[in-house]
Amino acid sequence: MDKQNVFVIGGTTFDHIVSLEKFPEPIPQTIHQAQFYEATGSTGAGKALCLSKLGVENVLYSVLGGDDYGKHIIDHLEKENVNFIYDIDPKGTERHINLMDSSGSRISIFVTQSSEKPEMSFDKIEQEINRADILVLNIVAYCKEVIPLLKNIQKPIWTDLHDYNDGNEYHEPFIEIADYIFLSSDNLTDYKKTMKNLMDRGKELVVCTHGKKGATVVTKSGEWIDEPALQDVELVDSNGAGDNFFSGFLYGYAKGESIRTCMRLGTICGAECITSDQLVASHLNAEYLEAAYGELFKKYRNGPVGALMDEYERVAGELKTVLMGVSQEDFKTIADQETSDPDCRSIQTIMDHVVKAGYGYANYIRKQFGNDWIPRKDSYEADSPDEACEELEGMLKYTLETLDDKWNLTSDDVAKNLMKTTWGQTYDFEQLLEHAIVHILRHRRQIERFLI
């Protein structure tokens, strides 16, 4: 996986966690026995711990007290190999009492809180902002002080609004600065309306989690995707499940996976979290996650056409992974000054050619079978690696739609459908798709050589 560096800003606490069968009635009473433990908590720690276990390079910044609670957090994060930078808050370490019931619901009581405007090492913070590829801004009060440093940063900014309710002014600065927004539907009367309103403010995507009911995402293109939660998962403690979902999603995003795949990776991480009494399950790592994904979700299509489309998607995914590691400068730089082929001068022109060719292959098939087809555009030239990935996704979607009624074709059906190309070569159906696969492989290699 090409490394994407993530800077997680804000959010460490020391939590006192009390587990009850059910929440007590609001009357005076004594509860004689309850399971109790203490642990590192809060949204920044949860995200950084999970990303670290998944092998995603990250740095966590937070403020905490120069007290025993703060020392516990520092020691814990160091033990888990989290790159942690921090400032000392004279008010001490923020602490929460979390009451948990057997269904996973939580009541959080903030017994101490961080200073809203502590002394912060802005030079250190700015250095990490400049070094990072992806920024995660948590909705902690002192994080508002960092927002001016992010105003002119041309990097994706992610935030997690948690149990947001419409019109909450506290969240506005975080919503305004963020490109990618996560939130829970717990306090929303119409979560889809809220998501649409957020997208109307120019966001890249919005993800809304629903606890045991799964999650929903809406993309910039207007696509809605629902992903159910995993069933029959043993509940030990739901603390950190949302942060694990977020981190699993971000792990997939950093690899250039599809939004559906990102949702599923997040779903697995969230499910693994609730089987543990820690913020992140001790057994979680990238290998475990990939294996779990393969067991739960990997479905192979039937027939010769299905096999070829599976491989087409695989090589396109590998190309996207390479692109996610390309800087904006490298994307546009003329890498081959001597070539006479305008398609091969830069990574930008290569991707324009790859996408355009992909639409062309799909149209050969559509014309052969008498299906409606859309003339390809003169240019699919993207301005950034992210946009190039989106154009590639669009081409794959068009190809999938092209093949939608052709999965059951036999090998004989495939062999007898011959298509003559504009460069004079005649291919049967199988040969054309094989050519499309190798075309991506060749140009992925070319991009990798440009990056050396």
N, C-alpha and C positions, 0 to 999 in steps of 0.2 A: 504494500500500500504506500503510495507517495505520501510523505508526511505533511499534514496540515497542522500548523501550530495554533492552539486555541488559548486565548487569554480569558479566564473566568474572573469576573470582577465582583467581589463582595459575597458575604454570606457564610460565616462560621459561628456556631453557638455550642454551648455545652447543654445537653438535654437530660432531664430527669424524666424517665418514661415509666408510667404506671399503666398496667394492663388490667382491665376489668371485663367481666362477662358482658355487662351492659352498663351504660352510664347511669349514675345515681339519680333518683328523683330530686327535684329542687326543694328538699326539706332537710332540716337538721338530722344528722345520723352519723353513726360510726361504722366504718368499713374495716373489719378486723383482719382481713387478709387480702393482699394484692401482689401480683408479680411486679417487681420493680428492678430497673437497671439504669445505668447512666452511660451516655455515649456522645461522641462528636455528632453534631447536627448542623442543620441549615442547608439551604439550597446550593450555595457555592461549594461547600465541602462535598455534598452528595454528587454534584456534577463532576467535580475534579477527581474524586475517588473513582467514579465509574469510568470516566474517560481514560484515566491512568491504567486501570485494569484492562481496558480494551486496546491499549497500546497507542492511544491518540496523544501526541505530545501536547502538554498544556502547562500553564502557569496559573496559580490561584493567588489572588490578592484579597486580603481582608484586614479588618482591625479586630483586635481582641485585647483582653486585659493582661497586665503583667502579674497574673495570679495563678493559683494552682489549676484553675479551670482552663486558662489559656495555655499553660504548659502541657496539659493533657492533650489539647487539640494539636499543638505543635508536634509533640512526640508521635501522636497517632498518624498525622499526615506524613511525617518523615518516614515512619515505619512502612507506610504504604507507597513510598516513592513518589509522593506528590510534590512538585516544585512549588513551594509555598513562600510567598513574600508577604510581609505584614507590617502594620504599625500598631503601637500600643495605645489603647484607649484608656484615659484616666478614669473613666466610669467603670472599668472592669469588663470582663467577658460577658457578653450577652448570654442569658440562660433562659431556657423554656422548661415548663412542666407540661408534658404531653400525656393526656389521658386517652387511652386507646380502648375501644371495645372489640368484641369478638368478630364483628363484621368488618373491621379495619377502619372504622370512622375515628376521627380524632378531634379532641378539644385541646387547643394549645393556649397555654397561659404564659405570657411573657413576664417573668418575675424580675428580670433586669433587661435593659435595652442598651444598645450601643449609642454613643453620642451621634447626634445628627450631623455635626460638623467637627469631627475630630481632626487633629493635625495629621495630614496625609502626605506621603512622599510622592508628590506629583511628578517629580523628575523620573523616579523609578517606574511609576505607572505609565507615563508617556513612552518610556523606553520599551516597555512590554507591548503597548498598543502598536508601536511602529514595527515591532518584530513579529507580531501575530498575523495569521491569515484570517482568522475568524475571532470575533469578539462576542463574549457573552456577558451582558450587563444585567445583574440581578437587582430586584426591586427593594434593596435595602436603602434606608434613608441617606446614609453617607455616600452612596453611589451616585446620587444626584450631582455631587460635587465633581464627578468625573465627566459628566455629559459635555461640558464645554470643550474638553479635549477630543471629543468624538465628532464634533460638528462637521469638520471638513475631511474626515477620514473616508477614503474610498474602499472600505472593506465591509463585508457583511456583518451586521450587528444583530444579535439574537437576544431576546428577552423572554422571561417566563413570568406571566402575570398571576399565576397560581389561581386562587379563588376570587377572581376579578368579578366585580359587579358593574353594570353599565353606568357610565357617568362619574365614576370614582375619580376625583381630581388628583388624588395621590399618584395614580398610575400614568397620568398624561405625559409627563416628561419622558418616561420610558417608552410609551407607545410612539411618541413623536420621533424619537431617535432610532427606533428599531426597524429593521427590514423583515425579520422573521419573528413571529410572535406565537408563543405557546400560552395556553390558559386552560382552566378547568371550567366545566359547565355547572359546577355545584351551585353557584349563586345566580345563574342566568335563567331568565324565563323563556327566552328564545335564543338558544346558542347560535343557530345558523344566521339569524339576523345580526347578532353581535359580530360574528365572524365576517359577514359581508360588509358591515360598516367599517371594520378594521381594514379589510382589503380595499375598500373605496378610498382609503387614505394613502394608497400607493405602496402597500406592503407586497413582499415577494410571495409569502404564504402565511397562513394562519392555521395552527393546529389546536384542536380543542379535545381535551381528554375527559372521559366520562366514568372513570373508575372501573367497576366491573362490567360496564357496558362498552368498553373499548375507547376508540378515538376517531375523530373526523378531521380531515384536512381539506382546505380549499386553496388552490394554486392561483398564480397570477393569470393563467389562461382560463380560469373559471371552472376548472375540473374539481369535482367533489369526490373524495374517496373516504369510505368508512372502513375501519378495521376493527373487528371484534376482539375483545380480550380473550386470553387463553382461559380455558375452563379446567376445573378440577385441580386447581393449584392450592397447595396447602398454605393457609395463611398463618404466619407467625407474627409479623409486624409490618404494617403498610408504610411506616415512615420511610421516606426517600423514594417511593415508587415512581412519583412523577418526575423526579430528577433523573432516575435511571431510564425512564422512557425517553426523556429529552436527550440524554447522552447516547443512548442506543440509536436514536434517530440521527443525531449529529455524526456518530461514527459512520453510518451509511452515507450520509451527505458528503463527508470528507473523502469517501471512496468513489463518489460519483454514481452511487446507486440510484435507481428510480425512486420516486416518492413512495410508491407502494412498498417497495423493499425497505425503505427507511422506516416506514410505519411498523412493519413487521419486526424489524430489528429492535425498535423501541419497545414494542409489545413484549418481546421475549425478555429484555432487560428489566422491565417493570415487573413481570411475573417472577423472575428469579429473585428480585429484591424482597418481595413479600414473604419469601420462604426463609428469610434470615432476620435476626434481631439487630443487624448492623445496617448502615446506610447502603452498603453494597454487599451482595452475596460473596463470600470468600472464594468460591469456586469459579466466579465469572472471569473469563478472559476472552480474547478474540477468537481463539480456536474453539472454545466451548460454544460461543455465540454462533459462529459459522456452522458448526455441526448441528446445533439445535435448529437453526434456520433450515438447513438442508433436510432434516428429519421432518419438520413440521410443514414446510411450505414448498420445497422444490418439487415441481411437477414437470415431468417430461411429456412433450406432445407426442401424439401417435403418428406413425407413418413416415415416409421419406421426407415429405414437406415439413412436418413437425420437427424432425431431427435437424434439418437444415436451419429452420428458424430459431431453434434453441441455440445453435452455434453462432448464428448471426447476432443474436442478442448478447451472447457471451463475449464475442470479440468487440462489439460496440461498448459493452461495459468496461472492458479492459482499456479501450481507447479513452473513455471518459475518465477513468482513474488516472491515466497519464495527463490528461488535460487539467485535472484539478490541481496538479502540482506545477502548472505553468504560470509564471508571473505575467502581468499585463504587458510588461516591456518585451519579454521573450515571445509572447503571442504575436506581436505585431512586427518584431524585428525581421528585416530581410536577411535570412540565414544563408541563402544561396544566391550570390551576386552574379554568378556566371550562367545559370540555367536559362535556356530560351523558352522554357515552359512556364507560363505565368501562374499555373496552378501550384507550382512547387517552390515558390520563392520564400514563403514564410509559413509558420504554423497556421496563421489566419487564412491564407489562400488555400492551403491543403485542406482545411476543414470545410471551406466553401465548396471545394471540388468533391470531397467525400460525400457531403450531404446531397449535393446536386446529382451526383452519380447514383446514390441510393434511390432518389425519387425516379431517376431514369429506369433503373432495373425494375422497380415496381410497375412503372407504366408499360414496359414491354409485356409483362405478365397480364396486366389489365387489358391491353389491346388484344393479346392472343386469345383471351377468353371472352372478349366482347363486353367487358365491364366498363363502367364510367371511369374516366381518368381526368386528372387535373394537370394541365401543362405546367411543367416545373418553371420556377422563376429564373430570371437571368442570373440572379445572385442570391446566395444564402450567407453572404459574408457577415460574420458576427464581429462585434466590437470587443468581446472579452471571452476568456475561456468558458465562463458560465453560460454566456449566450450561445457559444458553439455547442455546448452540451445540450442545451434546450433545442437547438436546431436538429441535432442528431436524434434526440428523443422524438421530435416531430416526424422525422423521416421513418424511424422504426414504427411509429404508430400507423403511418400511412401504409407501410409494408404489411403490418399485421392485418389491417383492414382489407388489403389486397388479397391476402391468403385465407381470409375468414371462412370461405366456403370451399376451400381446397384441401383441408387437412386429410380427407379420406381418399385422396387420389392414390391409385396403386402405382407401383414402379413402372408398369407399362404405360399408364396414363401420363406419367411424368416424362417418359422417354419419347413419346410420340408428339409432344407439343414442342415444336421447333420455332425459334425466334431469331430472326436475322437482325444484327445490331447495326448501328450507323457506321461502325468502323469495319464492317464487312464480315465479321465472324458470325457463324450460326451456332446457337446453343440450344440444347433442350432445356426444359424447366430446371432440372437438377443442376446442370452445368452453369446456368445463369446465376442461381443462388450460390453455388460454390465460388463463382467468380466474384460475387458481391462480398462474400466472407473474406476471401484472400485480398480483395481490394483494400478493405479496412486494415487487415494485418500488415500489408506492405506500407501503407501510409502511417500506421502507428509506429512502425520501425523507423520510418523516415523522420517523424517528429522526435523520436527518442534520440536519433543521431544529431538532429539540430540542437538538442539540449546538452550534448556533451561539450 
